[in-house]
Amino acid sequence: MKQEQFVTRYQHEWLQFENWLQQRGEHARKSAPALSSDLPGDETIPQRYRRLCQQFALAQQRGYSPQLVEHLQQLMQRGHNLMYRTPRPRWQRAVEFLFADFPLAVRSQAAAMWVSCALFAVPLIGIFVLLQVKPEMVHLLLDQAQITQMEKMYAPAADDLGRSSGTDWAMFGHYIMNNISIGLRTFASGLLAGIGTILVLVFNGITIGAVAGHLQHAGFGPQFWRFVVGHAPFELTAIVIAGGAGLQLGLRLLAPGQQRRIDALVEGGRIGARLCLGVAFMLLVAAFIEAFWSSIAVVPMWGKLTVSIVLWLLVLGWLWRGGRGSSHAH
């Protein structure tokens, strides 16, 4: 085979491999443009690397030009250095996931996230407004024992807002278990063709709206809002993201497109698992804030609101901008 035929046959593979090296390279400039829009998947790289080694050996054996042989040797060496480099420390990978990979994953499922937000927020706001007009409707949504307990937790004379007993650390553990179980249930119920996730989101929206609406109308609003505004940025956003993860899973089950249904479901499960890792982190932070900050009764409303605004800006800014310009954003 002549060199021109050899180059014509394999040049596209070399460009793809070089594109991957540029995007994944440890020292590559994050803002550098890709050499090709066709970026190969990481799972195909070992096979591509073996083919490159074979092509390099053929080029040497057939006596092709030194420039071509040197180019293939450089590609092969760069690939070897990148594939067999020392793994980054776990803490570094965890930080990269939280500040880049997770926000990118959330934005990659933007449509599902917006639908999840609507399914959660519309019932919440609707029930809250309804109970300001017809407060007696609360008895259709909550039983008397729940209403009595809530009023006791948010009584003006309570030493700790939002709870009637328990130390900070005990409540921290309780909030972790409760919050994460809700998040995982919201995601996993997407396996029921997405219907389970829809029901969980709507139910949680109605329940939170009923609690907030009743306490506001009954005169316990100041205590209630001072308790919830601190952890709401992380907790409510995490519920919406878990819902989006469940919805995209259900959509892949119903409409796999060109993929086999099982392959689409596996892909949705991988995406959902990564989203749930970030959701677990958010709910852990929410539980910490809820246990050690939200319950403090002596902090005035302006203090709680100031912290809440700062946290909302941080959470939304993180999800909106996180990972932009990184080597993973392609």
C-alpha positions in Angstrom: 0.0 0.0 0.0 1.4 3.4 -1.0 1.8 6.0 1.7 -0.9 8.3 0.2 -3.4 5.4 0.4 -2.3 4.6 4.0 -2.8 8.2 5.1 -6.1 8.5 3.4 -7.4 5.4 5.0 -6.3 6.1 8.6 -6.0 9.9 8.9 -9.5 10.3 10.3 -8.7 7.9 13.1 -5.5 9.8 13.9 -7.4 13.1 14.0 -10.0 11.6 16.3 -7.3 10.3 18.6 -5.5 13.6 18.7 -8.8 15.3 19.4 -9.3 13.1 22.4 -5.8 13.7 23.6 -6.4 17.5 23.4 -9.7 17.3 25.3 -8.5 14.9 27.9 -4.8 15.9 28.1 -3.6 16.9 31.6 -1.8 20.0 30.3 -4.1 20.9 27.5 -5.5 24.4 27.4 -9.1 24.3 28.5 -10.1 26.9 26.0 -8.4 25.3 23.1 -10.7 24.4 20.2 -11.2 20.7 19.3 -9.4 19.5 16.2 -12.5 17.6 15.2 -16.1 17.8 16.3 -16.1 14.0 16.3 -14.8 13.2 19.8 -14.5 9.5 20.4 -15.8 8.0 23.6 -13.4 7.1 26.4 -14.5 3.4 26.2 -13.2 3.2 22.7 -9.7 4.6 23.4 -7.9 1.3 24.4 -8.9 -0.3 21.1 -7.9 2.9 19.1 -4.6 3.0 20.9 -3.8 -0.6 19.9 -4.7 0.2 16.3 -2.4 3.2 16.3 0.5 1.0 17.6 -0.2 -1.4 14.7 -0.3 1.4 12.2 3.0 2.8 13.6 4.6 -0.6 13.2 3.4 -0.8 9.6 4.6 2.6 8.7 8.1 1.7 10.0 8.1 -1.6 8.3 7.1 -0.2 4.9 9.6 2.6 5.0 7.1 5.5 4.9 8.4 9.1 5.3 10.2 10.0 8.6 7.6 12.8 9.1 4.7 10.4 9.1 6.5 7.8 11.3 7.5 10.6 13.8 3.9 11.9 13.9 2.5 8.5 14.7 5.2 7.9 17.3 4.3 11.1 19.0 0.6 10.3 19.0 1.4 6.9 20.4 3.7 8.3 23.2 1.1 11.0 24.1 -1.6 8.3 24.3 0.6 6.1 26.5 1.4 8.9 28.9 -2.2 9.9 29.2 -3.7 6.4 29.6 -1.1 5.1 32.1 -0.5 8.3 34.1 -0.8 8.1 37.9 -4.4 8.5 38.9 -5.3 11.8 40.6 -5.9 11.8 44.3 -9.5 10.8 45.3 -10.1 14.2 46.9 -9.2 15.9 43.7 -11.5 13.8 41.7 -14.3 14.4 44.2 -13.8 18.2 44.0 -13.8 18.0 40.2 -17.0 16.0 40.2 -18.8 18.5 42.5 -17.6 21.7 40.8 -17.6 20.6 37.2 -19.0 17.2 36.3 -22.2 17.4 38.5 -23.3 20.9 37.2 -22.6 19.8 33.7 -24.7 16.6 34.2 -27.6 18.7 35.6 -27.5 21.1 32.6 -27.3 18.2 30.2 -30.7 17.2 31.4 -32.2 20.7 31.3 -35.6 19.7 29.9 -36.2 17.0 32.5 -35.0 19.5 35.3 -37.5 22.2 34.2 -40.4 19.7 34.1 -39.4 18.4 37.5 -39.3 21.9 38.8 -42.8 22.6 37.5 -44.2 19.3 38.9 -42.8 20.2 42.4 -43.3 24.0 42.5 -46.7 24.4 40.9 -48.6 22.2 43.5 -46.5 23.8 46.3 -47.4 27.4 45.4 -50.9 26.5 44.4 -51.7 24.8 47.8 -50.1 27.6 49.7 -52.2 30.2 48.0 -55.4 28.1 48.3 -55.0 27.8 52.1 -54.7 31.6 52.4 -58.2 31.8 50.9 -59.8 28.6 52.2 -57.8 27.6 55.4 -60.3 24.8 56.3 -59.0 22.8 53.3 -55.9 21.9 55.3 -57.9 19.1 57.0 -58.2 17.4 53.6 -54.5 17.4 53.2 -53.1 16.9 56.8 -54.6 15.0 59.8 -55.1 16.8 63.1 -52.1 15.1 64.8 -49.8 16.5 62.1 -51.3 20.0 62.4 -51.0 20.0 66.2 -47.4 18.8 66.1 -46.4 21.5 63.5 -48.0 24.2 65.6 -46.1 23.0 68.6 -42.8 23.0 66.7 -43.2 26.5 65.5 -44.7 28.1 68.6 -43.2 31.5 69.3 -42.0 30.3 72.8 -40.1 27.3 71.4 -36.4 27.1 72.3 -35.6 25.4 69.0 -37.4 26.2 65.8 -38.7 23.3 63.7 -38.4 20.5 66.3 -39.7 19.6 69.8 -36.8 17.5 71.0 -33.4 16.1 70.0 -29.8 17.3 70.1 -28.3 19.0 67.1 -26.2 15.9 66.2 -29.2 13.5 66.6 -31.3 15.7 64.4 -28.4 15.9 61.9 -28.5 12.1 61.5 -32.2 12.1 61.3 -32.3 14.8 58.6 -29.6 12.9 56.6 -31.6 9.7 56.6 -34.9 11.4 55.8 -33.7 13.7 53.1 -31.5 11.2 51.2 -34.3 8.6 51.3 -36.7 11.1 49.7 -34.1 11.9 47.1 -33.4 8.3 46.2 -37.1 7.4 46.2 -37.8 10.3 43.8 -35.1 9.0 41.4 -35.8 5.3 41.6 -39.5 5.7 41.1 -38.7 6.8 37.6 -38.4 3.1 36.7 -42.2 3.1 36.8 -42.2 4.8 33.4 -41.6 8.1 35.1 -45.1 8.0 36.7 -43.6 7.2 40.2 -41.3 10.3 40.0 -44.2 12.5 39.0 -46.3 11.3 41.9 -43.5 11.8 44.4 -42.8 15.3 43.2 -46.5 16.3 43.2 -47.0 14.7 46.6 -44.0 16.5 48.2 -45.1 19.8 46.6 -48.6 19.4 48.0 -47.4 18.4 51.5 -44.8 21.3 51.8 -47.4 23.7 50.4 -50.0 22.5 52.9 -47.6 22.9 55.8 -46.4 26.3 54.8 -49.8 27.5 53.9 -51.4 26.5 57.2 -48.7 27.8 59.4 -48.7 31.1 57.5 -52.4 31.6 57.9 -52.5 30.4 61.5 -49.9 33.0 62.6 -46.9 30.8 62.8 -45.3 32.1 59.6 -42.4 34.1 61.1 -41.1 31.1 63.1 -41.7 28.7 60.1 -39.9 30.9 57.6 -37.0 31.5 59.9 -36.5 27.8 60.1 -36.8 26.8 56.5 -35.1 29.6 54.5 -31.6 28.5 55.6 -31.6 24.9 54.2 -34.2 25.4 51.5 -31.7 26.4 48.7 -29.9 23.0 49.0 -32.9 20.8 49.9 -35.5 22.0 47.5 -33.0 22.2 44.6 -31.8 18.7 45.4 -35.4 17.3 45.2 -35.9 18.9 41.8 -32.6 17.5 40.5 -33.5 14.0 41.8 -36.9 14.4 40.1 -35.2 15.3 36.8 -33.0 12.2 37.2 -36.0 10.1 37.6 -37.9 11.6 34.7 -35.0 11.2 32.2 -34.9 7.5 33.4 -38.6 7.1 32.7 -38.3 8.8 29.3 -35.6 6.4 28.2 -37.8 3.5 29.2 -40.8 4.8 27.3 -38.9 6.3 24.2 -35.5 4.7 23.8 -35.1 6.1 20.3 -32.6 4.3 18.1 -31.2 2.4 21.1 -32.4 -0.9 22.4 -34.6 -0.3 25.4 -32.2 -2.0 27.8 -29.3 0.0 26.5 -31.2 3.3 26.9 -32.2 2.2 30.4 -28.6 1.5 31.3 -27.5 4.9 30.0 -30.3 6.6 32.0 -29.2 4.7 35.1 -25.6 5.9 34.7 -26.7 9.5 34.3 -29.1 9.2 37.2 -26.5 7.6 39.4 -24.1 10.5 38.8 -26.9 13.0 39.5 -27.8 11.2 42.7 -24.2 11.5 44.0 -24.5 15.3 43.7 -28.0 15.2 45.2 -26.7 13.2 48.2 -24.0 15.9 48.7 -26.6 18.7 48.5 -28.9 16.9 51.0 -26.0 16.3 53.3 -25.2 20.1 53.3 -28.9 20.8 53.8 -29.1 18.5 56.8 -26.1 20.2 58.4 -27.6 23.6 57.9 -31.0 22.4 59.2 -29.6 20.8 62.3 -27.1 23.5 63.3 -28.4 26.8 61.9 -32.0 26.6 61.0 -33.2 25.7 64.4 -31.5 28.6 66.2 -34.4 30.7 67.5 -32.4 33.8 68.6 -31.3 34.7 65.1 -33.7 37.4 63.7 -35.5 37.1 60.4 -33.2 39.5 58.6 -30.2 37.3 59.6 -31.9 34.1 58.3 -33.0 35.8 55.1 -29.5 37.2 54.4 -27.9 33.8 54.7 -30.7 32.2 52.6 -30.2 34.8 49.8 -26.4 34.1 49.8 -27.0 30.4 49.7 -29.5 30.6 46.9 -27.0 32.7 44.8 -24.3 30.2 45.5 -26.4 27.1 44.6 -27.9 28.6 41.4 -24.5 30.1 40.3 -22.8 26.7 40.9 -25.4 24.8 38.9 -25.4 27.5 36.1 -21.7 28.1 35.8 -20.0 25.0 37.2 -17.8 23.2 34.7 -18.0 25.9 32.0 -14.7 26.1 30.1 -13.4 22.8 31.6 -12.1 20.0 29.5 -15.2 18.0 30.3 -17.5 20.6 28.7 -17.6 19.4 25.1 
